[in-house]
Amino acid sequence: MSTENLLQTLPGAATGAGSMPGTDAREAAKTVTGSLELLPHLPELPARGPGADMIGRGAGLLVELFAQVEPSGWRFADRPGRDTKRAHSWLGEDLDALEEFTQGYRGALKLQAVGPWTLAASVELRHGEKALADPGACRDIAESLTEGLRRHLADVRSRIPGAQLVLQLDEPSLPAVLSGSVKTASGFQRLRAVDRQVAEEALRGVISSLDVPVVVHSCAPQVPIPLLRRAGVAGVSLDFSLLTERDDDVLGEAVEDGTVILAGVVPSTDTGLSDPAGSVQGVRTLWRRLGLDPELLGRRVLVTPSCGLAGASPDYAKRALSLSVKAARSLVDNPE
């Protein structure tokens, strides 16, 4: 099955961006698997501290590269230390919990990992500057991460053999990487923009080396959708409220080419939740504006919260996932 086809066989599906509130892995796994029937995901619980956060978990996935927490943040180190061990421990705890609540499960399952460019923009080299400043370090990170992701996918397959895996690469820093907006470690200057072709080739190298559909998620403005499509993504996950009419053409081309859009339309922090149909009204409006076939709507759009739910209350997180499911179903039942 092609990577695109797997996501397109989930009409009416909803999923989460990844992070959940709290520190209880079993409760998070129970909530996610109980709420998201068609596309559950591996929960992340950054409230537990370093190693459970997006960057720490990504650093823990690296092979033969190690990082530790310094006062300024994550920094590469010569050998694995307690922070690496903690990252491995948190991931193992999360996988144990997910395995418990997916006994006998057969279907799509989404994993999340920080992408190579956000990792390079967030972790410092030993001398203190961001790894993003060193092209060689960026290449090493991408290669190390790729191997770590292969091992991670193999581990999940051994635990949940009935799962059809989807990998989400979190790249919130990618727009800043491309625009030259990433601050230096000192914070007083900005690092030079990465050439778009270089960024694309690195992402393509990661994506093409993995045998699962890859979605790139970014809840920042100006997600580079054409670049991501050329890199081989099966889907793009974004905060729908940040789109403008200037994005119409690239979105229309992506949809017509088979790219699945994971539309972040449900607020990710506690707020009054609207009715399911209302939360996706903007998606329907876009569809009409682009002149796209209404019958494609349920197959090309999955519904998610606008970003991770780590900052939400546990009760709100459950309701946000429930509303996402109902909203996704409404796109199938009432596409116009």
Secondary structure, DSSP 8 states (H G I E B T S, - for coil): --HHHHHHT-TT-B---SB-SSS-HHHHHHHHHHH-SSS-B--B-GGG-TTTSHHHHHHHH-SS-EEEEETTEEEEESS--HHHHHHHHHHHHHHHHHHHTTTT--EEEEEEEE-HHHHHHHSB-TTSSBGGG-HHHHHHHHHHHHHHHHHHHHHHHHH-TTEEEEEEEE-TTHHHHHHT--B-TTSSSB-----HHHHHHHHHHHHHTSSS-EEEEE-SSS--HHHHHHHT-SEEEEEGGG--GGGHHHHHHHHHTT-EEEEEEE-SSS-----HHHHTHHHHHHHHHHT--GGGHHHHEEEEESS--TTS-HHHHHHHHHHHHHHHHHHHH---
